[in-house]
């Protein structure tokens, strides 16, 4: 997560886009029938601790605030709008996305 946000802030500062779109950052960690997960492959975090790493982060650092991850990502959208009028959008079609940005399609731009 932090690498994604670090790169996003770098892009805002250096490339100054009008739109910043995210694809494949859905934070959907629901295990498949074989126990594998979207981002962690075999799902070691879930298999060994019973929860996805981001959910663990919410529990520990966010003190179980269900909006913790959303708040972190929305801070980027607020700063992008303030800094250079950039709109941040979610380009994914995943219905189970946790990414809090408005949905958009690449052809919309």
FENLINJO-V328870 format. One line per field, one symbol per residue. burial: # if it has 24 or more other C-alpha atoms within 12 Angstrom, else .. A space follows every 10 residues. Layout:
burial = ???
This chain:
burial = ....#..##. .#......## ##..###### .......##. ..#.##.... .####..... .......### .###.##..# .....##### ##....#### #.#......
